[in-house]
Amino acid sequence: MGKNQHVIPRNDAWAIKGAGNSKVTKVFSTQKEAMSYGRAIAINQNSELIIHGKDGKIREKNSYGNDPRDIKG
């Protein structure tokens, strides 16, 4: 399983940053563009996409790997 990908605010833009990385992967002008790019990485790495709001707080998570929750009824 790869690193979780975070969509984070950066100045007046949005960035993708891998969990534990000191530098961002890529910067985008819109959150939507950053989410799309981050989703592709998360799918490729079987990890999670964690989306932060403008305040930096987590507002959404999407899992594209082994989901630790037991969803069996």
N, C-alpha and C positions, 0 to 999 in steps of 0.2 A: 504494500500500500504506500502511495506517495504522500507528499506533504499536502496538508489542507491549504486551500487557496483562499485568501481574504481579499474582498473588495473593500478598499478603504478610501476615505476622503484624503486628498492631498492638495493643499492650497486651494485653487479654484477648479480642481480637476478630480479625477478618480483613478486609483491605481490598483493593480493586482500585486499581492505580496504573498509569497510562500511562507508558511508557518516556520518560524525560526530563522528566516533569512534577514540579513541586515539591510539589504537593498530591495527596492521594488522591482518586479519583473517588467512591467510596462505601465505607462500612464495614458489615460484616455480623457477626452473632453466631457463624456457623459457616463453616468453610472450604468446605463443600459449597455453601452459598448464594453465596459469593464466586466460586467456580469457575463456577457456572451463569451468573451475571451477566457475568463476564469472558469466558466462552465466547461469549455472544451478541455482545458488543462485538467480539471478535476475528473472528468470522464476518462481521459487518457491515463490518469494516475490512480484511478479507483479511490478517490479521496472525497473530501467535503468541500463545498463552496460556502464560505461564510461571508454574508453580506452585512456591512456596517452602514449605519445611517450617517448623516452629516455630523452628528454629535459624537461619532465614533463608537456608539453602542451597537451591539449585534442586533439586527432586526430580522434576520432570516438565515436559515441553514438548509442546505440541500446536500444529501448524501448520494454519491455516485460510486460507492464501493461497498464493502461489507458493512451493512448496517448492524450495529451492535444490539438494536432492539429486537426483541422476540415478537414477531408479528403473527405467529401462528395462533389460531383461535383456540 
